[in-house]
Amino acid sequence: MTEITETTTPAELDLRGVMCPYNYVKTKLKLESMEVGQILSVIVDDGEPIRNVPRSIAEDGHTILKKEKVGNSFRVLIRKQG
């Protein structure tokens, strides 16, 4: 399993300004194009996006590694699971 290290460069998806449920759909589509174990960094807005995207992605079976506030937005690190 891939560990987050200094040399791990996650794929990035900036979804600031994208409304629900489109931010979840775009996240899901990006994860589908990635290999198991890869890390995706998603930037979403406060409110519904930060509440719904991590929950929905976790329900899909992926692992939420970290949620952190970045300015007025949030970064969510996701590890793709099989």
N, C-alpha and C positions, 0 to 999 in steps of 0.2 A: 504494500500500500504506500502511496506517495505521502511523504511528510512535508509540511510547510517548512522550508528552510530559506536562508538568505538567497539561494540561487534559484528557488522556484519562482517562475514568472507565470502568474495566473493569466488566463484569458480575461479580457475585460469587456464589460457591457455597461454603457452609460445610459440609464433609462430615466434620467431626470426629465420631468415634464410629461412623461408617458403615463396615461391614466390606466387604472384597473379596468378590466383584467388584461389589457394588452401587455403590461410590463411582465406579468406572469407568463403569458403566452410566448413572448420574445425570449424570456429566460429559459423556458422549457425547450424551445426550438434550438437555442444555442447549446444547451446541455446535450441534446440529441446528436449534435454534430461532433461532440467531444468523446474522448476515450475514457473508459472507467478509470477512476483514480485521479483524473485531471481536476484542477482547481479553476473555478470561475469566480471572478470578482464582479459583482453587480452593484451599481450605484443607483439607488432609488430615493424618492422623495419621502419626507415625513408623512405621517397620517396613514391612509389606507395602504399605500405601497409597502411601507416597512412592516406593517402588521400582517398583510396578506401574502406577499411574495415568499418570505421565509417559511411561513406555515404551509403554504401550498406545495412548495418544493420539497419540504421535509415529508409531507404526506405522500409525495411521489416516490419516496424512498432514498432521496439524496441526503447528504450530511451537511448541516449548517455548521461551519467551523467557527465563524466569528461574525458578530454584528458590531459595527462601530460608527459613531457619528463623525461625519466629515463635513465641516462647515454647516450648511443648512440641509444637507442630505445624509444618507447612510450608506455605508459599504457593507455588503454581505458577501462573505467568502463561502463558497459551496464546493463540496467535493462530490463529483459525479460517482454514483454507485451503479452497479449492474442491475 
